[in-house]
């Protein structure tokens, strides 16, 4: 079912939002300091092309290891991102969401645009994985947390 949703999504606007993300990514790569933002743009741009069956998840939540994007520097990077480019990508997704939510058949597409708008605000430190992998990572993290709590007592 997600293949059909992704095909319809791609044809009816997903291509434009994905290309918007990739355009911002290419502009970020033009400056050396923008490379981390450019990388995030290409990862989230892929999800903008094919959102059904995929989910954006924190890299820490996926690997239980901190990296530069999941640390305090990632927070600073997300603030800079929001000021420079995040707000207008989020605005584009919000406009598309409103359009799709006005139609009955477009509600799933509107929901995907709302998810992408949320990711647009702070993409640093996130990666796109299948929903199954995201669910499995969260389940494994919960098991680790339970074991750690049991060992603490």
C-alpha positions, 0 to 999 in steps of 0.5 A: 500500500505504501508503494501506491501512496508514494507513487501518488505522492510523488506525482502530486507534489512530492517531487517539488518538495523533494527538489526543494530540499535537494536545492537547499542541500546543494546551496548548503554544500556550496559553502564548506560550513554548510555541509552538515546542513546539506547532508541533512537536506538530502536525507530529508529530501529523500523522505519528501520524495517517498514518505510512506513507510519511512520515518525520521528518527534521531540517530541517537535513538537509532544507535544509542550513540551520540554524534555531533548532530545529536549533541549540543552542537546539533541543537545550535545547528538546528537553531541556525538551520531554522533561521536560515532555511527551516522556516520556509521549508516548513511553510511550504509543507504547511501550505501543501498540508492545508491544501491536502487536508481540505479534501477527503482523499488527501488527508493521508497526504496532508498528514505526511506534509505535517510530519515533514513540516515538523522535520523541517524545523530541526533536521540535524541529528535525524535520519530516515529509516523504514517504520519497521526499523524505527519501531524495532529501535524504540523497542530495543531502547526500551529493553535497554532502559528496563535492564538499566533500571533493574541494575540500578535497584 
